[in-house]
Amino acid sequence: MERRREKNLRRGLYPFFVWILASALLSCLPEQELAKGKRVDKSWGITGNDPSLLPRFHSRILKKGPILVYEDAKPSDFLYRFLDPESAFITSGATLEYDCDYSGGVEGSSQKLSGCMSVKQNEVARATRAQDGKWAYATDSKEFLEVNAFYHVREGIKEFFRLQRSSIARSTELFDSHSAIPRSLAAGGNSSAFWFRSGVAGADEHFNLKIYSDCQKKGRPFFLFGSLEVCLGDHEEIQDLNFSEDPDIIHHEIGHFFSTVLYNQRNVASQTLAPDRRASFGGYGYSEMDLISEGISDWFAHHHSGRTRIFEWAGKFSQNDRPVTEEDELHDLNNLGLAASSGDRLRYPDSINYYHYDPLKFLPEDVQQAGMVISHLLVALGKEIENTCMVSPLRSRELVFHLIQESLAELGDLTSKGRDGQTLSTINMIPQVSDTWAKIYTAANPRLFAQKMAKHFFRIIDAKSSCNGVVFGREKFEKLLDSYGLLLFRTYNENGNCDEDTDPANGQFDCLEGTLTSVMPENRRISTLLPKTALTLDTRENSPSDGFFIFDSMAEIKQRLAVLRASGLVLPQNLGRVDLVNPDNNNGNQKITPGELVGIALNLFNDSNVSMGGVQTLANDWDHVKVKDGRARMCNTFEDAFPSIAEGGAEPDTTPLSEGDCGYITRENGKKITETKEITAPICFMLLRDANETRWVDQKEYMEEIGDNSSGCLKEDEPLSCYFRAVPGADQAWYSKIDPKANWVDTYSTSSYFTEQNKTFKFEGSNIMLFEVNENLPVGTEINCRFRARFTNCDDCWHDPNSSLGDDYLDFEFAGARPYRLFNVMFTVLD
């Protein structure tokens, strides 16, 4: 067949002609195909999307991917053959705009958010309107794609509200003081927290989810947190295939939005935070927060279809359809022996970039593939609940949703309380600095997400006996987490950011009264915890001796910056003076040159016999200096004792410790709320040489010594980062996995993905931290930057080895050095 879409049936055609056309097409295939044993849906051959045969406000749509209607369906086939035989109500409105009803299906409810979601072809297109009150566009039209996307997004939103209502209604007896779900959702339901809305007290503004069914950007569909947009568009490689045709794709992409809603549920419900104080759930390229988001979004697609595989239409032809359980036959393509039994599941971090179609062609830094560990865990958990608690599959998925809701609401809480009625800060440090903690320090990763789920599982399903009267058992849940390599915590950390010695006699509620449930050690058989010292800079003879890579290609840096801006991670105010630093100045010589915007990646090495997952490097400001006589001196009390006092290091502390000392870690991240002597400082210092000495000094002192002033700094009000400055929002980098006794390049350069296709190894944007270089910085200047690094399956990156109870570090300690490996890296500015 020349094309898959039928010619546009104009309103002037008679139904008789339509009947003749349909009969002719019907004679082509069904009998022959049925004889071959092929599956043919009952809608096969029924007349196309003819308005004269449909009720008002209706259309026929693709309720499932065409390949699920007819297993030999191809993108070149006529699309109307796969329409559902029953017409579907679209909207009685004039355009494809939905007033969300967050009552969860309560009849007669007036709990609506006007215009909460809209669908257009693209950002600049006019809104499509009904034709004579009907939405029956021909399936070869762009308008049909809009209508199809609108139907599925609206149904997904309705189910999202129903799941929230079910979660709350079924949990009345569970709504004790330890639930992270805002109580306002249970108190009548008239709460903005069901959606992504303004947090201004008394305001009724909500944000509109924008769906673009043909956004004219070929490639993978995506969700943008910064603008709350879902781009579907055309497949990059497969002609005549648009992602708006695949319900799984649609439900996956809006799943990212739903995850964002849940992650911000406490922030919106508080009605005290400014509207721009919302926590981004992913959107960094590759990060472990994105890994969680992808896995949860796959779970939403699975919840919609109930199948063990998703993207069976849009993914089938490019081998991008994905299983969500080890039982799916896609896992058996290479006889890997994966099975839904302990020891044979996908596991973290070994399976992070596993590609089910070809294990030798694994997909490095592919966050969609990495998210399979989470999707498989969530589906397996639902199956365990279904079998153990003897409940229906729908009921088990409702309980899984409840755990997701509880965990995300707590992890993303910028109020820092973690739950209603709490007085102390249990999550994300304190409200004044919680954005940094939710984005960097305590952002969702597989370890923290699994730990939160375990805590709420124990509280809800096990301890509260909501397992249909059956005791599920903590041991079974811990073993399930371990089978996925995710039993990476020593305690359930119920006390959160509260000291284990907090005294309830002081009149303050002390974070679950000091409760701390320990993981049963015998249940950790697959999950491996490594010491942070296993992470080093690669000093092998054949590796870059400087321990880092420099990226200053103009095109590469411009592209990276555009992605960060579109994602809302780098705002205009994050950058220094654009006349001093501009990617157009970049010369591509892989050196740090004045006036450039450069990328830096550390050359990290895994000196252990176990894979490392979620390796993160940080270049943001932290508490590593002591201020004396107006000068910031680097503390030398860390593991490398650098620099010495003679080299410009800070003088020793005296006892007892007080604010401003090297041994004192800021409790406020240097915000001076009550701590007047504490600061957080940029990571980079300059080497100052004069006739008498050579020492490391802060950038302000360097500026003054060479005769400059702050007006020439990258940001005039930031003299401590006058010349060499990490860009906020681009000051962290992620590496999905590092193999044993290898660096990151070694880990992935052996993949056939590189040796057969790209020939050379490529760093992705999320592997690179961005730095601005002042054009006034003298050539020959030597710079030392003190990076911090950690990884997810690290033991002492998360657990405080000095805690008698095996407790996690308190949140404020992540502003210091203890949870990290420190790497002092030296750069020279070259012409």
N, C-alpha and C positions, 0 to 999 in steps of 0.2 A: 504493500500500500504506500502511496506517495506521501501522505501525511496522516497523522493520527487524529486530527481534529476535523470535524465536519464543517462544511461551509456554513456560514452564518445564516440561520433560518430567519428571514426577515418577517416582520409582522404581517405582510401582505400575502404570505403563502397560505394555501388552504390546508386544513388538516388531512384532506384526502391525499394530497401530494406527499405529506409527511408519512402517511400510512404506507404508500407505495414504496417510498425510499426505505423505510424501516423494514418492510417485508423483503425487499431485495437484499438488504444487508443481512437479514436473518438467515437467508438461504445460503450465505457464504460459508458459515463455520459451524454452527452449533451441533448439527447431527454428526458431522465428521469428527468434531472434537470430543463429543460425548462418546463416540465409538472408541476413541483412543483412551478413554478413562480419565479425561481431564475434568477438573472441577469447573462447572459453569454456574454462576449465580442465577437466581430466578429472574433478575433484571435484564439478563442478556437479551439483546435484540429489541427490548421495549423502546417505543418511540422516544426520541431525544427530549431535550429540555424545552418542550413546546409550551409557550405561555397559555395557549387556549385550552390545555388539558390540566392546568394547575389552579388551585385555589388562590385567592388573593393573599398577598404577602409571602408567598411560598416560592420554593425552587426545588429542583432535585439536586442532590449534592453527592459527593464522594464520601460516604460514611466510613469507608475503609480504603486502604490503598488498592489500586486496580489489581495488583498481583494476588490479593486475597480474594478477589472475585473470580479471577481466571488466572491460573498459575503460569500460563505462558504469555501473559500480557506484556507488551513492550511499549516503550515510550512513543514509538511511531504509530501505535494503534489509535483508532478513533476513541477519544476519551469518553464520549457519551455512553458507550456500551457498558461502562462500569458504574454508571450512576445507580444509586439506590432506587428501587422501584417505588418506594413511598416518598411523596413530597415532604419537604421539611419547612416548618415555619422559620422565616429569617428575621424580619422585623416589620412592624407597622410604621416605623419612622420613614422619613423621606430619604435619609441617607444611612449608610452602614455605621451607625453609632449606637452604642449600648448603654442604657442606664442600669448599672449593676444593682441587683437586688441581693443584699447581703443578709437577708433573713434566713437563707438556707432553704428556701422553698416553702416558707410559711405563706399560706393563702391570704390574700388581702393585705399583705405587708406593704408598708409605705417606706420601708428602710432601703432607700435607693440612693445611688450616687450618680447624678445626671452626667451623661457623657463620659463615663469612666474609661471607655474603650472605643476606639474607632479604627476602621480599616480603609485604606486608600491604596491605589497602585504604588505610589511613591510619594515622597515628601512634597513635591510641587504639583502633583496631579490634582485635578478637581475631584470633589467627592462624587462617587457614582450614585445615581438616583434610580429608584424603581421605575419600571416601565408599566404604565397603566396599573400601578399598585402591585406589580409582581416583580420578582427578582430572577426570573427565568431567562438568563442570558445563555447564548450558545456556548458550548464547552470549548470552542476554539478561540474564545474572546478573553481579553484581559479582565473584563468585568466578572466573568464566571470565577476566575481565581480569587477575586476579592470576596465574592459571595461565599465561596467554599471556605476560605480562611475565616471569614466573619462567623459562620456557623460554628466551626470547631473552637474558635477562641471563646465565643460566648458560652458554649457548652462546658468548656474547660473552666471558665470562671465560675459558672453555676456550681460545678462539682467542687471547686476549691472552697467556696463558701459553705457548701453542704458538709465537706470534711471538717471544716473548722467548727461548725455548729454541732456536728456529731461528736467531735473531740471534746467539746465543752459539755454537751448534754449528758454524755455517757460518763463524764468524769466528775459529776457533782460531789460524790463522796470522796473523790480524790483531791478536790481543791482545798488542800491544806495550805499552810503558810509557806510551803516549800515549792509550789508550782511557779514556773517562770511565765506562764501565760497570764497576761494582764487580767485582773479580776473584772475590769469594766466590760470585757467581752461576755462574761457570764451574767452580768447584772442588767439584763434586758437587751443587750446586744446592740444598742444604739451607739456604737463606738467607731471612731475613725480607724481604729487599729485593724479592722478587717481588710483594709486597702492601704495603698501607699498615699498618705495624705499629709497635709501641712500639720506641723506640730505646734503651731501658734495657738495659745490658749484662746478658746472661743471662736476660732476661725473654722469655716466650713469648706475650705478649699481642698480639693483633692487633685491628684495628678492623673493625667490621661495616658493610658497605655496606648501607644500608637503602633499599629500593625501595617507594614507595607508588603503587599502581596507580590509585587513585581518591582522591587526596589532598585533594579538596574545595576546591581552589584553582583557580578558572577562569583561563584565560590560558595563556601559554606554559609548557611544561614547563621544569624547571630542575634544576640540581645545586647543592647547598649544600656548600661546602667545610667550613664550621664544624662541621657535624653529619654529614657524609658521607651525605647523603640525596639521592635522586632523586625528584622529584615529577612525576608524569605527569598525571593528572587529566583533566577534560573540556575540550573546546574552548570557548573563550569565546564564539564567535559561531555555531558550527555545532552544531545540536541533534543528539543521538544519536551524537556522535563523541567517542571517548575516545582519548587519545594512546597508551594501552597496546595499541591495535589495530595500530599502525604499527611494524613492526620497525625501520625506519630511525630513527624518533624514539628508540626504546629504545637502539639502538646508538650514536646520537649522544650521548645523555645520559650513558651509562656511559663514553663516550669521554672526557668531562670528568674522570671519576674516574681512568681509565687515564692520562691526561695528568698528573694530580696524582701518581699513583704514580711515573711516570717522572721527574717534576720533583723528587721527593724520594728517588729511589732511592739516591743516595749518602748522604743523611742517615740513612736507615734502616739501610743496610748498615754504617755506621760504628759503630753500637752504642755511641756515646759521647755523643751529644746527648740532651738531655732529651726526653721524649715530646711536649711541647708545642712543641718547636722544629721545626716543619714549615713549609715554604714554600708559601704559597697560590698556586695557579696560576690566577689570575683571581678573579672574584667581586666586582669593584669597580663593576659597572654597565658603563659604557663605559671601557675602558682598552685599551692596546695589548697587554697581557698577555692580556686576554679575547679580543681579536681573534685572537691566535695559538691560543688554546684552542678557539675556535669553528672555525677552519679545520682544526685537527687532528681535532676531533670529527666534522666533516663527512667527513674522510678515513676515519675508522673506519667510518662509515655506508656510505660508498662501498666500502670493503674488504669489508664484509659482503655487499652486494648485487652488486657488480661493475658497477653501472649508472652511466650518466653523469648521472643525476639522482637526488636523494634527497627523502624526504618526499612521495612521489607519492600517498599516500593522505591523510594528515592535513593536508598542505599544499595539496593540489590545490584544495580548495573555498574557500580564502581567499587563493589566489595566494601561498602561502608555500612551495611546493615549489621546490627550488633545484638548479641545474645545478652540476656540479663540473668541467666542461670547457667550453671555448669551442665545442666541436663540437656540444653539445646544442642542439636546436632552440629551446629557450626563449630563447636569446640572439638568435634571429633574429626575434622577435616584432615588433621595431621597426626591423628592417633596419639595425642599427648596424654591421654588417660585422665583428663579432668573429670571429676565426678562430685556430686553433692555429698561427699563424705569427708570426714576430717582427714587432713593431709593431702587431699586431692583437689582442693579448691584453688581459685585464683588467690594470690597472697601478696600482701604488701611487704617490702617494696619490690620484690622480684618480678611481679606481673604488671608493674606500672605501665610499661610500654608494650606489653604483649599484644600481638596482632593475630587474631584467630584465623585469618586466611593464610598467613605465612609467618610462622615464628621467627624465621631467619630474616624476615623483612619487617622487623619491629619498627614502630613509629616513634622515634625519640621526641620528647617534649610535646607529645600529642595529648593534650589534656582530656580530650574526649575518650581516648582509649584508656588513659589512666583512671578515669572515673568509673570504669567497669568494676573495680574492686568494691567501690561503695554501692553501686547498683546491685551487684550480686549479693552483697551483705544484706541490703534492705529486703530484697526479694526472699532470700533464704530465711531471714528473721520472720517475715510474714508467714512462710510455710511452717516454721517451727511453732509459731503461735497458733496457727490453724490446727496443726496436728496435736499439740500438747493440750491446748485449751479447749479443743473440740468445738471450734467456732467456724463460721463460713469464711471463704476466701475474702469476701468484702469486709467482714468484721475484722479479720486479721490485718488487712491493709489499713483500715481505719485506726487501729492501734499503732501500726508503724507510723502513720502520719502524725499521730499524737506525739510520739517520741521525737520525730523530726521537728515538730512545732515547738515542743519544750526546749529541745537542744539549741535550735537556731535562735529562738527568742532570748535565751540566756547568753549565748555567745556574742550576739550583736548588740547587747544592751549598752548604750552610751550613757545612760544614767548611772551606771556602775553598780546598781543595787542587786540586780539579778532576779529579783522577785518583789512583789508588793509587800509593804509593811516592813521592809528591811531598812535599818538605819545605817549600817556600815557598808562599805563598798566591798562587794564580793566578786566582782568581775570587771575587767577592763580598768583597773586602777582606781581613778576618781573621775567624776564627770568632767573636770577641767582638761583632762588629757586623754580621755577615753577614746577619742578618735584615733590617736596614734596606736593605742593598745589593740583596738578592734581591727585596725588595718595591718599592723605589723606584729606586735609582740604576742598577743593572745588571739590572733585571727584563727578562724577555723582551719584545722589541718586534720588528717586522719586520726592522729592520737587524741587531740582535744575533742573532736566530734565523737569518737568512740567512747571516750571517758564521760562526756555529758550524757550520751545515750544510756550508758551503763548506769549512771546515777539515777536517771529518771526511770529507767526500766525497773530497777530494784525498788524504787519508791512506788511506782504505779502498778506494774503488772505482777511483780513478785510480792512485795511487802503488803500491798493493799488487796491482794487476792482478787484482782479483776480478771483472772484467768479462768473464768467460768467455774470458780470454786476449786480449781486445781492449782497446786503449788508448782509454778514453772521451775523455780530453782535457779539461784544465782550461778551455780556451777555450770549449768547447761548454757547460759548466756555467755559466760566467760569463755567456755570452750568454743562457742560459735565465733566469737571475736578472734580468738587465737587461731582458729582454722583459716582465717583471712589475714593472719599476721598483724592484727590490730590490737592485741592485748599488750599495749605499749606503755601502760601506766601501772604504778604500784598500788595506788589507792584510788578510790572513787572521788576523792577531793571534795567531799560535801561542804567543807568549810571555805572553799574558794580562796579568796584573797585575804582571809582572816587568819591571824596567828593562831597556832594550835594551843597557845597558852592564854588566849583571851579569857578574861574573868567575867562571867555573867553578873558577878556582884557589883560591877561598876554601873549597872543600870542600863547598859546597852545590850541589845539582842546580839548574841555572839556567834552568828553564822552557824546555824544548825547545832548549836550547843556543843561545839567542839567535836561532833561526830566525824569519824574518819574510818571508813570501811576499807580494809585491805584486800587486794586481789589474792586469791588462793594461788600460791606459787606453783603448785602441781598442775594448774590449768595452763600455764605458759610453757608450751612445748615447741611451738613453731615461731612465735613472735620472739625476736631477738633484740636485746638492748645493748648498745655499744657505748663505750666511754667517749667523751668528746675529743680526747687526745688522739683518737683514731683518724681524725680529720686534720690534714696537714697541707702545706703548700708543696707542690711537686718540685723536688730538687734533684730529680734524676738527671743523668748526664745528657740525655737526648730531649729534655724538656726545656722550655724557656727558663733561663736561669733567674730571671727577674721575678718569676712567680705570677705574672699577669699577662693579659692580652689587651691591646689598645685598638679601638675602632674609631676612625674619624672620617670614614667615607661620607661625603656630603649627602648622597642619595639615601644611604642606610640610616643616617642619623635623622634626616628629615622625615623619613617614613616612620621611624620609631617614635619621634615626637608627635607626629600626627595621630598615631594610635593612642598614645597616652592622653592627649588632649581630648580626643573623641570619647574615651572611656571615662573622662572626668577625673582622672588620677593626677594629671598635671594641669593646674589652673594657670591662667595668665599671670596671676600674682606670685606663682611659684618660681617664675624665672627671674633672673637678674636683668640688667640693662641690655635690651636687644641690640643696641648700637655697639656694645662691647663684645657681645657673643652672638654669633649667628651661624647656623649650619652652612651658609654660603661662604663662610671663611675657611671651612674645612678643606685641607689639602690632600687628605687621603694617604699620608705617608706613614701612618700607624705610629705616630709620635705625638706627644703632648706639645702643642704649639700655641703661643698666645693668640687669643681671639677665637679659639675653636670651642665647639660643643662636642665633647668626646665621650665615648663609651669605654668602660673598664670592666673586665671580667677576670676574677682571680683564677689561677690555675691550681685547682684543689685536687688533693690526692686522698684516696681511701686506703689507709694503712691497716686494714683489718681483713679478715677472711669472710666477712658478711657484707652484703649490699647495703649501702646507705640510701635512704629515701628522703626527699624533701630537703635537700641541702639549700640553705638560705644564707646569703651574705648581706650585711647591713652597712650602709654608709651614712646613716642619719646621726644627728647630734645625740651625745650620751654623756653620762656623768663620769668623766675620766680626767678632770683637771682640778687643781687647787688654785684659787685666786689669791695672789699676794701682791700688794702695792700696785693694784690695777692690772697685773699681768696674769694670764692664764698659763700655769705650768702643768705639763703632763705628769700625771701620777705614775710612779714607778713601782707601785705595790702589787702589780699584777704578775702573771706567771712568767713573763720574760724579763721583769725588773728593768724595763727600758723606759725612758733614758735615765742615766745616772744624774746625780745632782750637778756634776761638772758639765754634763751635756745639756743642761737646761731643765732637768727633771725637778719635780716638786720636793721640798724639804719634808722630812719625816713628820708624821702626826705625833702629837703628844696625847697622853691619856688624862682624863677620859675623852673619848671621841666627841666631837661636836660638829654642828653644821659647817660645811665648807671643807672638812677634812677629806683626805683621799679614802679613808676607811669608812666614811659615812656616805650612804647611797641616798639620793634625794627621794623623798616620798611624794613629791609633787612634780617631778620631771622638770625641775628648775623654773616653775611658774611663779615662785615667790608668793604664794598665797599666805603661808605662815613662815616658810623657810626663806629668810632674807639673804642668806649667805651661799645658797646653792645655785649652781647654774648647770646647764647641759651645754657642751661645747662641740663645734664642728670637729671632724675626725682628722683634719689635715693641718700640719704645722710646717713652718719653713726653717731651713737651716741658715742661720745668720753667721757670717764670718767677719771678724774684724781683727785688728792688730793683736788683740789680747786673748781672744778665745773664739771657739766655734761651739755654738749651742743651738738647740731647737727652741723656737719662739712661736708664739701665736701670730696670726696674720696681721692683727692690728699693730703689734709691736714691730713686725717686719715693715709694715707700711710706714710707720713713723721713722724707723731707722734709715730707710732709703729716701726719705723726704717727700713721700706722697701724702695725700689726705683722703678722707673718707668720700669725698665727692667723686673720686675716680673708682670707687669700689663697685663690685658687681651689684650690690644693693647697699645704698648709702647707710642704711640703719643696721647693717650687719657687718661691722668691721672685722669680726673674727673669721669671716669667710670672704674677705675682700678680694682675693686673687684666684682661689681654687675652691670651687663650691659644688657640693652634691646637690642635684636638683630634687627638691621635695616632691615625692610622688614617683620619682624614678631613682630612689636611693636604696633600693633593695633588688637583689637578683635571685633567681631560683634555678636549681638544677634538679631535674626530676629524680635521677638516680645515678649513683656512682658505683660501679662494680668493685668487688674486692681487689686490692692491690692494683688499682688503676686510677687514672684521672678521668675527668668527665669526657674529654675528647676520645680517650681510649675506649670508653664504655660504648660510644655510639659510632665511632668511625669504622667499626667492623661490620656494621649492619649493611646488608645488601641495598638498603635504601640509599646509602651514600655511594657504595662502590659501583653500583649499576646505573644509578640515575644522576646523582649530583657530582660524582667524581671527587668532590672536595667536601670537607666538613664545614657546616654552616652553623654559626651561633644564631639563636633566635633572640628577638628583642628582649624577652623576659630574662635572658641570661646576662644582661648587660646593665650596669649602673651608669647613669649619665652625670657628667661633671662639666661645669662651665669654667673656662679658662680666661681670665682677664687679659685683654690685649696689652695692658700696661705691665704685665708680669715679665720681669727681665729674663732673657734667655740665659740658661745655665743655672737657674734657681733649682735647688734640691728640695723636694717635698716629701714628708713622711705622713702617710695616712694610716690611721689605726682602725682597721676593719674588724667587725665581729662576725662570727659565723656559727651556725648550729645546724642540726638535722633532726628529722622527726623521730627516727628510731634510736635516738640518743638517750642514754640514761640520765647522766648528770647535766644535760641541757634543760631538763624539766624537773627532776626530783632533786630536792635539797639533800645532799649527802650528810649534812649536819643535823638533819631532823631525826629525832628518835622514833618518829612514827612513819617515816618514809614519805613525808608530806611533800607536795609540790613547792617550788619557790613561790614566795609571795610576789604579787604583781610588780611592786616597786623595784624588786631586784633585777627585773629585765631592763631597767634603765642603767644598770651597771655592767660589770664584767663577768660575774660569777657563772651565769648560765651559758657562756659562750667560749669559743676558741678565739683568741686574739691574734691578728696578723698585722704586724707593722710592715707596710709595703712602701718602698721608696721610689720616687719618680724624679726624673730630671727633665726640665723644660728645654725643648730643643727648637731650633729655627726651622 
